[in-house]
Amino acid sequence: MSSDIEARDYARGALFGVAAVTIWSGWMLAARFGLRTSLTPWDITAIRFAVAGPVLLPYLLRKGLAIDHLGWAGLAAILVGIGAPTVLIGYAGLVFAPAAHGSALFTGTIPLMVAVLAALLLGERFAIIKRIGLALLLVGVVGIVWDAGGTLGSRQNVGHVLFLTASLLFALCTVVMRKARLDGLHVAALAAVGSLLMYVPAYAAATGLSVFNAPWRDIALQALMQGLLTAVISLRLYGRAISILGASSGAAFTALAPAMTAVLGIPLLGEWPTAVDWIAILLISAGVWFVSGGPLPERPGFLSKAA
């Protein structure tokens, strides 16, 4: 019975994780598209929180700031980790490097960042099977970046540093979310409303709301993809995965973003992954299964022990 319950819990957590990453596999493509028009990273960030902030304000007024659970340091980590600073850093990385690199180095490395932070801050210990999974994720992510043309000493490396910085900040927020046991929608509300109050007025004063010079279709696309689907719905789904599976296991699903982006590119863009991409996708998928705690048949005892 207990194994059946564990399997159901894993299936529920995995469903939430996959749903969240399905949305994330598209937000970077949408942002990259927006940057090819007249929009800037500053504009897209403002659109995101100008939409998400008012949507989530009533919920935040009911739930409060959760200082008793978070503390001021935890609240600051959330405001930075999924608020305007990290979002702006991620969008800025797309100015220098392609979306494939962003998907791999931002969302793809979150499980690795969370694993390190969870070990340091929460004292989590990892079974050998999870360590193997993390290694598979790392190899797969590097493979996707390498096959997409990533090189050292190029302008792209600026974007790579920005993506990794955003990943670290988001991972810190994930650990804080798990420790405080807040639901994903509450965390999303804190970040969205905080960014609405702090970032959007500063943006308006600095730019004179230049975003409205862009075509309305471009604005509407970013409002839907960034402001509603990513900043509200996906974070709710991600929070549920974290609450069910734990910080490191739930975060493992974010590594599926580069693989899912490559797969979705087949029907949407007519772009077929290369042989290296397919190998990387298989490695990432296996790594996610191991790290997230997917059921394994007749595991040898030494693989299930934390080292």
N, C-alpha and C positions, 0 to 999 in steps of 0.2 A: 504493500500500500504506500509506504513512504517513498519508494522509488517511482511509483506512478505519480504521486504528488510532486516530486522533484521534477519529473519529466514535464508535467503540466506547467509548473512554474517556469521552467526553462523555455517552454514553447511560448508562453505569454510574454516573457521578457524579450525573447528573440523577435517576436512579432513586432513589439514596440520599437526595438532597436532597428530592425530592417525598415520599418515604416519611416522612422526619423531619417535614416541615411538615404532613403529614396528621395526625400525632399532635398537633403544636402547635396546629393549628386547633381541637382539642377541649379542650386543657388549660385554656384561659382560660374557656371556657364552663362546664367542670366546676367551676372555682374560683369563678366568679360564682354558680353554683347553690349551692355550699357556703356562701358568705357570706350567702345568703338564708335559710339554716337557722340553727342555733345556733353554727356554726363561725366562727372569726375568722381573719384572716391568720396570726396566730401559730400557731393550731391546724393549719391546712393545711400550713404550712411544717414543723411538727414531724412530721406524718403522712408527708410526702414523704420526709424523710431518715431517719425511723425505719424505713421500709420499704427504701429504696434503700441505706442504709448497710450493714446486715447482708448484703444480697444481693451487694453488690460488695466486701465486706471480704476474702473469700478471694482474689479477683482482685488486689486491691491488695497483699496480703501476698506474692503471687508476683512482682508487677511492681515494687514499691517506690515511693519518693516521686519518683523521676526528677529529683533535685536536679541531677545532672550535666547534664541537658538543659535544665531550667527555670531553675535558680538559685532563691534564696529569693524574689526579687521575682516571678518567674514563677509560683512555687507560690502566693504570696499572691494574684496576679491570678486564678488559677483558683478558689481557695477563695472569693474574693469574687464573681467573675464568673458562676459557675454554682452557687455554694453558697448558703447561707442568706441572706446580705445581699441579693443581687440578687433572689432568689426572693421574699423578704419584701417588698421594695420593689414588685415587680410585683403581688403579691397585694394590698398596701395600696392601690395605684392603683385597684383594682376597687371599693374602698369608695366612691370619689368619682366614678368615671366608668364608663360601660358597657363591656361586653366588646368591642364593636365598635371603640371607641376604643383599648382596650388592644391588640387584635390589630393595629391599624394603626400605633400609635405605639411599641409595644414591638417585636414581631417584624417589623413592616413597615419600620421604619427601621434595622434592624440592617445591611443592605447599605450604606447610606449611611455609617453610623458606621464600619464595617469599612473602607470605601474610604478614608476620611480617615485612619484610624489606620494602615492598611497603607502609605499614601503617606508618612506621617510616620515610622513606625517601621521599615518594611521596605524603603522606597525603591521601592515599586511605582509604575509609571507606567501610565496608562490610555489606551487608544486612544480616538479620538473616538467610535466606536460605543458603547463602554462609558459614556462621559460622557453620551451621548444616553439610554442605558438608565437611568442613575441619575436623570436628569431626569424620565423617564417614571415611574419608581418614586415619586419625590417628589410629582409631580402626582397620581398615583393614590391615594397614601396620604392626602394632604390632602383629596381628593375624598370618600373614604369617611368621614373624620372630620366633614367639613362636612355631608355628607348625613345623618349620624347625629345631627346636632343639636349639634355642638360649638360653643361660643360663648366669647368672651373675657370675662374678668371674672366668671366663674361658679365655683361649687364644683368643677365638673368639671376646671378648670385645675390644681387640686392633683394630681388623678390623672394629667393629661397630663404634668406635670413628673416625677412618679414613674415613669411609663412610659418617658419619654425617658432618665431616669437609669439605669434598668434596662437599656435598650438599649445605652447607652454602655458599661456595665460588661461586658455579655455580649460586645459587639464586641471589647473589649480582650482578653477571654479567648480569643476566636476567633483573634486575631492571635498571641497567645502560643502557642496550640496549633499553629498553622501553623509558626511559627518554630522551636519545639522538636521538631516532627515527631512528636508523640505521637498515638496512636490515640484515637478518641473514647471508647472504653470505659475506657481508662486515666484520661483526664481526668475522666470521670463518676465513676470510683471515688475519685479524689482529693477531688473536691468533696463527694460523698455521705458518705464516711467522715469527712472533716474536719468536716462539718456535724453528723454524728451525734455526734461527740465533743465539739464545742464548743457547738452550739446546743441540741440536745435536752436535755442536763442543765440548762442555764440555764432553758430553757422549763419543765421539770418543777418546778424549784425555785420559779420565779416564779408559776406558775399552779396547782400541785398537780395537774397532769395533768387540767385541766378538759375536755380534748377528749373524755374518756370520758363526759361528760354528754350528748353528742350521740347521736342514734340510730345504731345500728351500720351501717345501710344507707348513711348519709351518710359515715361513716368508711371503709367498704369502697370506696365509689365513689372517694373521694380517694386511698386507698391504691393502687388499681389505676391510675387515670389519672395521678396526680401521682408516686407513688412508683415504679411499675414502668414504665409506658409512657413517661412524659416524662423522668424522671430517669435512666433506664437505657437503654431501647431507642432512644429518639429521639436521645439524645446519641451513641450508638454510630453510628447512621445519619448524623448530621450530621458527625461526625468523618471518616467515610469520604468524604463528599462534599467536605470541605475538603482531605483528603489527595490526592484525585484531581484536583480542579479548581482548587485554590488558595484562599486566604483570601477574596478579594473575590468570585470567581466562585461558590464554594460557598455563601457567605453570601447570595448573591442570592436563593436559593430561599426564604429566610425571608420575603421580601416577598410570597410567595404566600399566607401565612397569612390575611390579611384577606379576600382574594378567595375562598379555599377555604372559609372560614367562612361567607361569604355564600352560596356555592353549596350547601354541605352543609345550610344552613338551610332549603332548599326541601323535601327529603324528611323531614328530622328535625323541623322546627318549622312547616312549611307557610308559611314567610316567603319571599316572592319579592323579590329585589333590585330597587331602583328603577332608573330609566333612568340616573341619575348613577352608581349602583353598577356597572351593567353597563359603562359607559364606563370607570370606574376599574379594573374587573377587566381589561378589554382592555389598558389602558395598563400596568398592573402586569405582566400576562403578557408583553407585548412587552418591557418593561424587564428582566424576569428573563431572557428569552432573550438579549438583547443583553449584559447584564452577566455572565451565566454563561458566555458564550463559545459559545452555540449556533451551529451551522453556518449560514452565510448564503450564498446563491447569488451568485457573481460579484460579490463586494464591490469597490467602487471602492477603489483603493489608498490614498486619503487617509483612508478610514474605518478601515483596519487598522493605521495607524501610531500609535504612542504619541506624544502631544504633550508 
